[in-house]
Amino acid sequence: MIGNTKLSTVLREFNFGITNAFKDSYIFDFLNLPEPYNESDLQRGLIHQMKNFILELGKEFLFIAEEYKVQVGNSDFYVDLLFYHRGLQCLVAFELKADKFKPEHLGQLNFYLEALDRDVKKANENPSIGVLLCKDKDSEVVEYALSRSLSPTMVAEYQMQLTDKKLLQQKLHELFENNQV
């Protein structure tokens, strides 16, 4: 309720029930990763705790693979985590970043989506969706970066612990005040 999901223009234009299929922020408190950690540590932790990870993602996600290999030309590339979403009928590529969002992260994810759509997606499936999971994000930078993106992508952040109870109470109070107007 307190999140403001940032979606690319293409992803917003899909008419196949994308609303509420993804979150703006995820809580990975079940990982218990010691600081500092890197993307490999994060990926290993999520794979090890797959049941909890899927429960945090939401309904209808099916795990396909970690480090899913796509070959383009003579080069191999690896999607961090690949899922299938039953309701949306599409592949969902998760790219993990252990640092703050940077616009250049989208280029890598868009490349993976193109490779998945050309070489992996079946004819009856919808275009692949990319989720860039970053430790932190500046919403304005994300908005600028996604504004001209032609790929169905979103940027979400993750936290290693739940948000402070007082902040949640404050946000809930603000939400009710805004709806009273």
N, C-alpha and C positions, 0 to 999 in steps of 0.2 A: 504494500500500500504506500510505502514512503518512497519507492523507487520511481524513476522517470526513464523508462526504457528508451534507449537511442537505437533506432533502426535505420538502415539505409533506405533510400527512396524506393528502390526496387522491392525490398522486403515489405515495406508499408503497403505497396500496391498489390501484393498477393491477396487473393480473395478466397483462400482455402483454410480459414480458421486459424491464422497465425496468432490472433489475439490470445494472450495469456499462455501461450505455449512455452515462452521463455521468460526468465526473470531478468531484472536489471542488476541484481546483486545476489550472490550465492554465499552461504556460510559453510566453511570447511573446518569447523571446530573439531570434528572427529579425526582429523589428520594428526594433530599434535606434532607438527613439524617444528623443530628447533630453528631459531633465527641464527644466522642467515641460511636460507635455502635457495636452491636454484631450480630451474625448470624440470630437470631430471628428477630431483627429489619430489617435487610437486606431482609429477606424472606417476612416479612409483607409488606415492602415497595414495593417489586417487585409484589406481589399479588395485592396490592392496585392499582398499576400502570401497570396492565397486558398489556393493549393495547400498551403502550409505550415500555414495555419490549419486547413484540413480534416484534414490529417494529425494535427494536435494534438488535434482534437475526437474523432477516432476513425472507425470504419467506418460506412458507410451514410448519412452526411449528404450531402444534395444542396443546393447553394446556390440560392435562389430570387431574392432581391433585397436590396439595401441600401436603407435609408430606404423600406421598403415602406409605401405609403399605404393607410390604412383611413379610411373616412369614417363618422362617426357624427353623425347629425343634419345640421347645416350646417357641421360642423367637420371638418378634416382632421387626422389624427394619423399619425405615422411610426414604425414599428417599425425599430429600428436595423439589425438583420440578421435575415432570415427564411430558414430552412432547412426541408427536409423530411427526415424520418428514415424510410428504407425499411423497416427492421425493425419499428419501432414504428408505422408507418403513420400519422404525424401531422406537423403543422406544428410547428416549433420556433422560437420567437421569442427572440432574444438582445437583451437590453437592456444597453448598455455604460455603465459608470460609471467615471470616472477618479479617483474618490475612494473612501473607506471606505463600506461598506454602511450604509444608513440605512433604517429600517423603512418610511418613506414611499415608497421606491423600488418596493416591492411593489405599492402601489396602482396605479401607472402600468402596471406589467407585467400585473397582473390585468385592468385595463381593456383592454389590447391583446389578451389572450387571449380575453376575452369577444367583442370585435369580430371576431377571426379565426374563432372558433367559430360565431358567428351569420351572418357574411357571406362567409367565404372557404372554410372547411372543407367538404369534400364529404361526402355522407351515409355513404359507406363508410369514412371515415377516423375515427380515434380523436380524442378531444379534444386540442387544442393544448397544448403544454408550453412553459413559459417558463423561461429561464435568465437570471438576473441576474448579469452578470460585473462584479465590483467589484475595485478595486485591493487592497483589504484588507477583512477582516471579523472581527468578534468573534463567535465561534461561539455564545456564550450569547445575544447579541442576535438572531442569526439564528434560533436555536431558538425564542425567545419570539415573534418576528415570524411565523414559519411555523406555530406551533402551532394557530392558529385559521383559517389560510388555507384557503379552499375551492377554490383553484385548483391545478392541477398545476404547481407551480413549484419551483425550486431556486435556491440562491445558491451561486455558485462564485467563487473568487478567481483572479486571474491574477498572474503574476510576469513581470518583464521579463528575468530571467536564472535559470539553473538554481540549485537549492538547493545550498548548500555541501556538498561531498563528505563532510566530517567529520560533519555533521548527518545525512546519509543513512545513513552507516555506524552512527551511534549509534542511529537509529530502527530500522534493520534488526536490530541487536544486541538492542534492547529487544523487538522483535517475536518473535524466536526465544526469548528468555528467558521471555516471557509464555506462549508455546505449550508450553514445557517443563513448566509447572505442572500 
